[in-house]
Structure formats: C-alpha cells, structure tokens
C-alpha cells in the first residue's frame, strides 16, 4: 500500500491527522461504553436494593399476620402494593388483604384484590389460588353460578382436587345433588389431593346419600336427584 513507502515523519503526520479526524468518535465510544457499564451497575444495584426492601417488608407483613396484628399487616400490604407494584410480593400483599377482609367479616371487600391477582398476576399458581378463593366467597354469598363460572374448564392438573371440591360445594348450594356428588368424587379421585380434606368430603357425600368409595359412573343420577341436600 502507499503508506508502506512514506517516511517516518510522513507516517507520523498520517497518524496525527487520523487521530484528529476520528478522536471524537473514539472518545464518544469510550464515554458511551463507560456510561452503559456504570449505568448497568447502578441499575443492578438499585433493583437489588428494591428487591431486598420488598422482601424485608414482606417478612414484616408475614410476622404481623402471624401475630394477628391486622392493622400492621394491612398497612404493610398496602405499602407493598403501592411501592413495589411490579414485584411478586405485591400479589402476595393482595392475597393478604383479601384474607384480612375475610377475617374481619368483609367478604365483599376481598373480591377486588382476589380478582386483580386472578387476572393480572404473572404467577400461574397465584392466579389459580386467587380464583379458588374467589369462587369460595361467591359460593358462601349464595352465588353458586358465578362460582362455577369462575372455575370453568380447563382445570389445571395441580389444582384439580381443589377445583372439583369447590365446584361441588357450589352445586350443593344450587341443590344440584348429582353434580355435587360427581365433583366430590372427582376431587377424591384426583392424583394430587393436596389442599383438600378427604374426610370432610366423604362426610359431605354421605350426607348426600352417596358412597364415597364408589366411582362416579356407579352413582345413579336419578337416585341422587331424589336425595334432598
């Protein structure tokens, strides 16, 4: 190339001119790179600090709940929702508010936080938990059709037993004995029976005149419809 035949002084001049021409871009790139690096470190430190703060508040909320301090539990839960709305702790805080509302005899007020978690949570399990709790409230309020609609198919396998149990309770309130028994049997037959009280379900079925040990198909719908809940 032509530069191979330049003298040392000429090559030095070429380097000087190149540096003058490209220096702003080089310096700018260094500055941008440094800004990105330190910006990322700051953001990481900030988010880590926010996560730690949210976790600390969650622990305090849990401790207050265990101490039956409803006022403090509610205060912390509301602050978590306000200050850490995008964190998973906010969903837990909503569930805590719903629990406090139920414990304080305000079931109507529990519907809003449960509905929000059911619709908006990024955690699939929390959405299902909120859905189940909401369906129980609707059933207790004498709104079985709304409860059944809330627990419409498809049923998540990990929550099958609980879904069937709550739907059975809703059908029981509707005085639809046949469907109630079918749902209770499905709950007992579910592979994962976590979260249900099998003995209580069996008692419910006996009250309906059904054999808890019998498979669903073995139960006569005509017979069960004659049984008054």
C-alpha positions in Angstrom: 0.0 0.0 0.0 1.0 3.7 -0.4 1.7 4.1 3.3 4.4 1.5 3.1 6.6 4.0 1.1 6.1 7.0 3.4 8.9 8.3 5.5 8.7 8.1 9.3 7.7 11.8 9.5 5.1 11.4 6.9 3.6 8.3 8.6 3.5 10.3 11.9 1.6 13.0 10.2 -0.9 10.5 8.8 -1.4 9.1 12.3 -1.9 12.6 13.7 -4.5 13.5 11.0 -6.3 10.2 11.6 -6.4 10.8 15.3 -7.7 14.3 14.9 -10.4 13.0 12.5 -11.6 10.0 14.5 -10.8 11.1 18.0 -14.3 12.4 18.7 -15.8 9.1 17.7 -13.3 7.1 19.7 -13.8 9.3 22.8 -17.5 9.2 22.3 -17.5 5.4 22.1 -15.4 5.2 25.3 -17.8 7.5 27.1 -20.9 5.7 25.9 -19.4 2.3 26.8 -18.4 3.6 30.3 -21.9 5.1 30.7 -23.5 1.8 29.8 -21.3 -0.2 32.1 -21.7 2.1 35.1 -25.4 2.6 34.3 -26.0 -1.1 34.3 -24.1 -1.5 37.6 -26.2 1.3 39.1 -29.4 -0.2 37.8 -28.5 -3.7 39.1 -27.6 -2.2 42.5 -30.9 -0.2 42.5 -33.0 -3.2 41.6 -31.2 -5.4 44.1 -31.9 -2.8 46.8 -35.5 -2.6 45.8 -35.9 -6.3 45.9 -34.3 -6.5 49.3 -36.6 -3.8 50.6 -39.7 -5.5 49.2 -38.6 -8.8 50.8 -38.0 -7.1 54.1 -41.5 -5.6 54.1 -43.0 -9.0 53.1 -41.3 -10.7 56.0 -42.6 -7.9 58.3 -46.1 -8.4 56.9 -46.0 -12.1 57.4 -44.8 -11.7 61.0 -47.6 -9.2 61.8 -50.1 -11.6 60.2 -48.8 -14.4 62.4 -49.1 -12.1 65.4 -52.7 -11.4 64.5 -51.9 -7.7 64.1 -54.4 -6.9 61.3 -53.7 -3.2 61.4 -50.0 -3.5 60.8 -50.4 -6.3 58.3 -52.8 -4.2 56.2 -50.5 -1.2 56.4 -47.5 -3.1 55.2 -49.5 -4.9 52.5 -50.8 -1.6 51.1 -47.3 -0.1 51.1 -46.0 -3.2 49.2 -48.7 -2.8 46.6 -48.0 1.0 46.3 -44.2 0.9 46.3 -43.5 -2.4 44.7 -46.4 -3.0 42.3 -44.4 -4.9 39.7 -42.8 -7.3 42.2 -44.3 -10.7 43.1 -44.6 -9.5 46.7 -47.5 -7.2 45.5 -49.5 -10.2 44.6 -48.9 -11.8 48.0 -49.9 -8.5 49.6 -53.2 -8.5 47.6 -53.9 -12.0 48.9 -53.1 -10.9 52.4 -55.6 -8.0 52.1 -58.3 -10.4 50.9 -57.5 -12.7 53.9 -57.8 -9.8 56.3 -61.0 -8.7 54.8 -62.5 -12.2 55.2 -61.2 -12.5 58.8 -62.7 -9.1 59.6 -66.1 -10.1 58.2 -65.9 -8.0 55.0 -66.1 -10.7 52.3 -67.3 -8.2 49.7 -64.1 -6.2 50.0 -62.0 -9.3 49.4 -63.4 -9.7 45.9 -61.4 -6.9 44.4 -57.9 -7.9 45.4 -58.6 -11.6 44.6 -59.9 -10.6 41.1 -56.8 -8.5 40.5 -54.5 -11.4 41.3 -56.6 -13.8 39.3 -56.5 -11.6 36.2 -53.1 -9.9 36.4 -50.6 -12.0 38.3 -47.6 -13.3 36.3 -47.5 -16.3 38.7 -49.8 -19.1 37.4 -50.2 -20.7 40.8 -51.1 -17.5 42.5 -53.7 -16.9 39.8 -55.3 -20.3 40.5 -55.2 -19.7 44.3 -56.9 -16.4 43.9 -59.5 -18.0 41.6 -60.3 -20.7 44.1 -60.6 -18.3 47.0 -62.9 -16.0 44.9 -65.1 -19.0 44.0 -65.4 -20.0 47.7 -66.5 -16.4 48.6 -69.1 -16.4 45.8 -70.4 -19.8 46.9 -70.7 -18.5 50.5 -72.5 -15.5 49.3 -75.1 -17.6 47.6 -73.8 -17.0 44.1 -73.1 -20.6 43.0 -73.5 -19.9 39.3 -70.8 -17.2 39.4 -68.6 -19.5 41.4 -68.9 -22.3 38.8 -68.3 -19.9 36.0 -65.2 -18.6 37.8 -63.9 -22.2 37.9 -64.8 -23.1 34.3 -62.7 -25.5 32.3 -59.9 -26.2 31.7 -58.9 -27.4 35.1 -55.2 -27.1 35.9 -54.0 -30.6 36.9 -52.1 -29.4 40.0 -55.3 -27.8 41.3 -57.8 -30.5 40.1 -58.8 -31.7 43.6 -59.5 -28.3 44.9 -61.3 -27.2 41.8 -63.6 -30.1 42.0 -64.3 -29.7 45.7 -65.2 -26.0 45.4 -67.4 -26.7 42.3 -69.0 -29.5 44.3 -69.8 -27.0 47.1 -71.3 -24.6 44.5 -73.5 -27.4 43.1 -74.5 -28.3 46.6 -75.7 -24.7 47.2 -77.7 -25.0 43.9 -79.2 -28.2 45.3 -77.9 -30.0 42.3 -77.1 -33.1 44.2 -76.0 -35.3 41.2 -73.4 -32.8 40.0 -72.2 -32.1 43.6 -71.5 -35.8 44.2 -69.8 -36.1 40.8 -67.5 -33.2 41.7 -66.7 -34.6 45.1 -65.9 -38.0 43.7 -63.6 -36.3 41.1 -61.9 -34.4 43.9 -61.2 -37.7 45.8 -60.1 -39.4 42.7 -57.6 -36.6 41.7 -54.0 -37.7 41.5 -52.9 -34.7 43.6 -55.2 -34.3 46.6 -53.3 -31.6 48.2 -55.3 -28.8 49.8 -58.5 -30.8 50.3 -59.9 -32.5 53.4 -60.7 -36.0 52.2 -62.6 -37.0 55.4 -64.8 -33.9 55.2 -65.6 -34.6 51.5 -66.6 -38.2 52.4 -68.9 -36.8 55.1 -70.4 -34.4 52.6 -71.1 -37.3 50.2 -72.6 -39.4 52.9 -74.9 -36.6 53.8 -76.0 -36.6 50.1 -76.6 -40.4 50.3 -73.7 -41.3 48.1 -71.0 -43.9 48.7 -67.6 -42.1 48.8 -65.8 -45.3 47.7 -68.0 -45.7 44.6 -66.7 -44.4 41.2 -68.7 -41.6 39.7 -70.2 -43.8 37.0 -71.6 -46.2 39.6 -73.8 -43.5 41.1 -77.3 -43.3 39.7 -78.1 -39.8 38.8 -81.8 -40.4 39.0 -81.4 -41.8 42.6 -79.2 -38.9 43.6 -81.6 -36.3 42.3 -84.2 -37.7 44.7 -81.9 -37.1 47.6 -82.5 -33.7 49.3 -79.4 -31.9 50.4 
